[in-house]
Amino acid sequence: MNNIIYIFICVCNAGTWVTASAHIITAVIGSGVLSLAWAIAQLGWVAGPATLIIFSLVTLFTSTLLADAYRHPDLGTGHRNYTYMDAVRAHLGGVKVQLCGLAQYANLVGVTVGYTVTASMCMGSVRRKKCLHAEDNCHVSTTIYMIIFGCIQLILCQVPNYHKLSWISILAAVMSITYSFIGLGLSVAKVAAGTQLNEGAEVTTTWPTVSEAQRLWKIFQAIGNIAFAYAYSTVLIEIQDTLKSSPAENKTMKRASFVGISTTTIFYLLCGCVGYAAFGEDAPGDLLSGFHQPLWLLNVANVSLAIHLIGAYQVFVQPIFSLVESSCRQRWPEVKFVTADHQITIPFLGGTGFHVNCFILVWRSAYVAVTTVLAMLLPFFNVFLALIGAASFWPLTVYFPIEMYIARAKLPKFSFSWMGLQALSLACLLVSLVAAAGSVEGLIQSL
């Protein structure tokens, strides 16, 4: 048993394609997977799976381009770019660095708010389903669960960086697979029972009340949900920075991206398509909310999702912490409040202690508090996720990786490769715009 624990710790600290894949799966398979049955219900049997596959291929392609931007100018021995902004600064420079930072960190803040909302819904769902089974008409507020989630993050946010988070990501990845399989299994059981046929008949009688304009807005919103489901480019460079330098980081990261995106796409297709088959056009925005039994299994799924989101929150918040703290240290190097670490000894543990930085303690706690309050003000699941996905997909997943590749490869304008890459970028821009329009309209309706 001790040998197994030792091997596990070594793998977590080694920075290999395994740990990178775990980070990717943790970042990608999140709350977005639960909205895919609803998204496919809006798009249909042909367009829904096709859209999922297209997004996965585009994300995999641009991820390989972005992985090559980690070092500059040489892919194997060049200067390291520790963040996404550093990579853009090294390859493009100018105002594009500020635009990249605005898009990346606004997206990261939005994701942490969205994960707070979703985790609180999962926690509240356990209590809500218990009331339903007891036939007790109770009201379950998600506010208290947002506070609980925030308190957990207050503790975890004191973890210094990604290098100390591998065990959290591996645990979160296992949890994501757990609740995905539960949702998939319940959907398969529902399809096998044939209950979706009755629900389809009910939808047929109510569908004409939905106008064509409303259907179009929901299609646009569904595209945004799928875009959000593949949003991990914002943290790709930071994940790559955890890898060992031999073999080359870009080769390891490409392997991890292939494994991570392939795994998540299979889960997405299974959960989305089988969930749509189970519920028909009446597919819920949160797949797990459509089931009411068995209670114990649903509780396991919701708890697994909450644990996963606790780890995913950390994956997305670490780049924000790193940016603010490094900037403050550079700007105020003489201020002890910002730079000084204080040794705190834990009693009764043989003098064991740990270092505390007052600025980090205050700033990270304040960030968690602010995102928790924002989550209380915007408790909308599908619409909020779609808006985040639409706003970040084109600039961070497509535009900057393509532009950095063009600059690095020195592709001449109007060459065949240049025009092909620009056509892909333009197509993704149009997709992001229509998804953002649908999300904004949905947010207005929710408000």
N, C-alpha and C positions, 0 to 999 in steps of 0.2 A: 504494500500500500504506500509506503514511504517513497519507493522508487517511482510509482505512478505520479505522486504529487510532485516529486522532483522534476520529472520529465515535463509535466504540465507547466510548471513555473519556467523551465528553460524555454519551452516553445513560446510562452507569453512574452518573454523578454528578448527573444532572439531577433524579432523584426523580420519575419519571413513572409512568403506569399500566403501562408496559412493565416497568420495574424492579420495581414492586410485584407485578405478575403473576409475575415470575420468583421473587421471594421467596415468594409463595404456593405456586407449583408446587413449589419446593424444600422448603417446609415440609410440604405435603400429600402429594405423591407421594414416599413414602419406603419404609421396610421394609414398611409396611402393604399395599402393592400385591401383594407376593409371597404374602400369606396369603389373598387374596381367592378364589382358585380353591378352596382348602380350605373357606373360609367358605360359598361358594355350594354346594359339595358337601354341606354339612350342612343347608342350608336348602332346596335343590331349585331346579329350573328357574324356578318361578314366584316363590316367596318370596325367593330370592336376589337376582335383579336388581331386584325391586320394593323390597327393603330398601335396596339401594344408591341407587336413585333417590330414595326418601323421605329418606334421610339427606342426600343432596346438596341437595334442595330446602329442607329444614329449615336446613341450614348456610348456604345462600345467603340465605335470608330473615333469619335472625338476624344474619348478617354485615352486611347493610344497616342493621339497627337499631344494631349496634355501631359502624359507621362514623360514624353521626350523633352518637355520644357523644364523639367526639374533641374537639369544642369545646363549651363551656357558658358561658352559656345559649344564645347565638346560634350557629347551625350554621356560619355563615360567618366571623363576626368575634369570637366568644366566646373565652374563655380556653382555651388549649391544655391538654389532658390527655395528658401524655407517656407514661403507662403505663396498663395496664388498671386497676390499683388507683386511680390518679388519677381515672379516669372514674367508677368506682364511688363514690369519695369525693365527687366533685362532684354526682352525681345522687342518691345514696342516703344516704351517710354512715353513722355509727354502727358497730355490730358487723359489718355486712355488708362493710365494707372489710377487716377482718381475715379474715373467712371467704373473701372473694375471693382475698386474698393467699395464704392457706393452700392453697386449691384450685389456684391458678395455678402457684405456684412448686413445689409438690409434683409437679404434672404435668410441669413443665419438667425437674425433676431426673429423674423417671422416664423421660421421653423421651430425655434424654441418655444414661442408662444403657442403655436399649433400643437406641439407635443404636450404642453401643459393642459390644453383643452381636452385633447384626446385621452390622456392618462386619467384625468379626473372623470371623464365619461365612463371609462372602464371600471374605475373604482366604484362609482355610483351605480353602475349596472349590477354589480353583485348584490347591493342592498335592494335595488329596485326589483330584481327578479325574485328575491326572497319574499318581498311583499306580495308580488303577483301570485306566487305559489301558495302563500298563506291567505290569499284573497283579502288582503288588507289594503285599503285605499290610502297608501302613504305617499307623501311628497318627498322626493329625494333631490336635494340641492347639490350641485356639483361644486359649489364654492368651498365647502369645507375640505373636499378632496383636492382641490387646487392648492389649498394651503398646506395640506399634508405632503403633496408632491413637492411643493416649494421648500418645505422643511428638509425633505430628503436631499434635494439638490443643494441646499445650503451646506450640507456636510460634504457631499461628493465634490462640490466645486472647489474645495480646498486641495484636491488632488492636483499636483503641479502641472502635468502635461499629458500628451498622448502616450508617452513611453510608460506611464504608470497606469494606463487605462486598458491594457490589452485583456486583462481578466474580465473587466466589465463588458467589453465588446464580445468576447467569446460567450459569456453568460447570456448577453442580450441576443446574440445570434441564435443560440439554442432556444431561447424563449420565442423568438420570431417564428422559428420552424414549428414550435409546439402549437401556437395559436393558429397558425396557417393550416396545419394539418387538421386541427379540430374544426375550424370553419369549413374546410374542404370535406371532411368526413360527414359533418352534419348536413351539408348541402347534398352530398351523394345519397345519404339516407332519405332525404326529402324527395329527391328525384326518383329514387327506387320505389318510394311509397306512392308516387303519382299525385302528390298533393298540389304540385304546381299547376295541374290542369284546372283545378277549381279556381285558383288564384288568377289564372289567365282569363277565365270567363268573367270574373269580377272586373278585371281591368278593362276588358272589352266594352263593358257597359259604361265605364266612367271616362274612357279615353277621349271621346269627342268633346268633353268639356275643356280640354286643354287646347289652347289655340296653337296655330302653326308657329307663331312668333315665340311662344313659350317653349315649344319643342326645340326650336332652333337655339334659343338661349341655353337650354339644358345640354344640347349637343356640344356647344362651345365650352360649357362648364365641365362636361365630361372629358374633353380633350385636356383641359387644365388639370383635372385630377390625375390623368395618366402622366402628364408632364411632371407633376409633383412626385409621382411614384418613382421616377428615375432621377430625382434631384440628389446627386452626391458629388458632382464636379466641384462644388464649393469647398469640399474638404479633401479632394483627391491629393493635391500637393502636400497637404499637412499629413495625410496618411502615408504617402510615399516617403516622407522625411523620417518615418520610424523604421525604415528598412535598412538592412546591412548593405554595405557598398559592394559586396561580392556575393553573388553575381551583380552586375550593374543594376541600379535601382529601377531604371526604366523597363528593363526586361522582366524583373520580378513583378513590377506593378502591372504590366500588361497581362501577365499570367493571372494575377490576382483579380484584375478587372474582368477578364474573361470568365473566370470561375464565379465571381460574385454576381455579375450581370446575368450569366446563363442560369444560375441557380434561382435568382429572383424572378427572371422571366418565366421560368417553368411554374413557379409558385403563382405568379400573377395570372397566367393563362388558366391554370387549374382553378384557382379561387374565383376569378372573374367569370369564367365560362360556366363552371358548375353552379356558382351562386346565381347566375342569371337563369340557368336551366331550372333551378329550384324555385325561384320566386317570380320568374317571368318579368313582365314590365313593371311589376310592383316591387322590384328589388330595393331593399332599404339602403340608405346612404352608408350605414354602418352594418356590415354583413352579420355580425354577431347579434345585433339588436333584433334581427328577424326571427331568432330562435328563443324558445322559452323553456325547453327541456331537452335533455336531462340537466337539472339545475347544477349538479356538482361539476359536470363537464364544462358547462358555460362559465362557471366560476373559475375553473382552472384556466380557461382560455383568456378571460378578462384579466386575471392576475398575471398571466404570462405576458400579455400585451402591456400591462402597466410596468412590469419589470423591464421589458424590452425598451420602452420609451424612456425609462430612467437612464439606461445606458446610452440610448440614441441622443438624448439631450446633451450628454457630456461630449459625445463625438462632435456635435455641431457647435457647442459653446466654446470649446477650447481655442479655436482660431480667434474668436472675439477677445478672450482673455489675453492671449498672446500679443495681439496687436496693441491693445490699450496699455498693458503693463510694460512692454518694450518701449513704446513711445514715451511713456511717463519717465522711465528710467533714463532715457536719452535726454529728455528735456530738463529734468530736475535731478541731475546726478548727485548733488550735494545735500538733497533733502533726505534726512534719515528715515522719515516716515515712509518714503517711497522705496528706499533701497535697503534699509537695515532689516536683517532677520534676527529674531529673538528666540533663544533656546528655552523651551519649556520642558521640564522634567515631569514625568508621570510617576506619582507615588506608588509604592508597592510593586513596581515592575523592574526592580534592580537598577534604577537610575536611567531607564530608557526614556528618551525624550524625542522631541521633534521641533522643527523650525517653523516659526510663524512670522509672516510679514504683515504688518498692520494694514498697509495700503491694500494688499491683495485680499485680506480678510474683509475689509470694509467694502471695497469695490465689487468683489464678486458677490457678496451678500446683497448689495444694493441692486445689482443686475438681476439676480433671481427674484427679488421682491418686485421690481418693476415689471418683469415679464409675467409674473403671477397676476399682478393687477390688470395688465393688458388682457390676459386670458379671461379674467372675470368680465371684462367689458365686451369681449368679442367671442362669445361661446357658440360659434357657428362652425360645424364640422366640415361638410363638403365644400361650401363656398370659400371658406378661408384657405383650405388646402389648395383649391383650384387657383385662387388668386396668387398664392406664393409660387406655385408651379409655373403659372403663365408668365409671371414677372421675371423669373430667374432662368427659365430654360434656354431661351435664345442667347442672351449675353454670356452666360457662364458655361453652359454646356456646349454651345456651338460657336458663337462669334469669336471669342478670344482664343480658344484652341486653334481654330482655323487660321486666324490672323497671325498667331505666333508661328504656326507651321510655315505659312507663306513667307514670313520674314526670315525664318531660319533657313529654309530651303532656297530662298532668293528666287522664287518663281516669277518669271516675267509676266507682266500684265497681259491679259487676253490670250494667254497660252491655254491649251486644252485643260490642263490640271487646274489652273487658276480659275477659269470660267466654271468648271465643275464644282469646285469648292464654294465659289461665290453663289452659284445657283442653289446649292444645299443650304447655305446660310440664309439666303433670301426666303426660301420656302419655309424654313424653321421660324423666321421672323414673322411671316404671315400667320403661321399656326399659333405662335405666342400671342399675337395681337387679337385674333378672334377668341382665343381662350381667355385672355384678360378681359375682353368685352363681356363675355358671358359671365365671368366671375364677378365683375363689378355690378352687373345687373342683378345677379343672384344675391350679392351682399346688400344691395339697396332693398330688395324684397325682404330679406331676413331682418334687416333693421326696422 
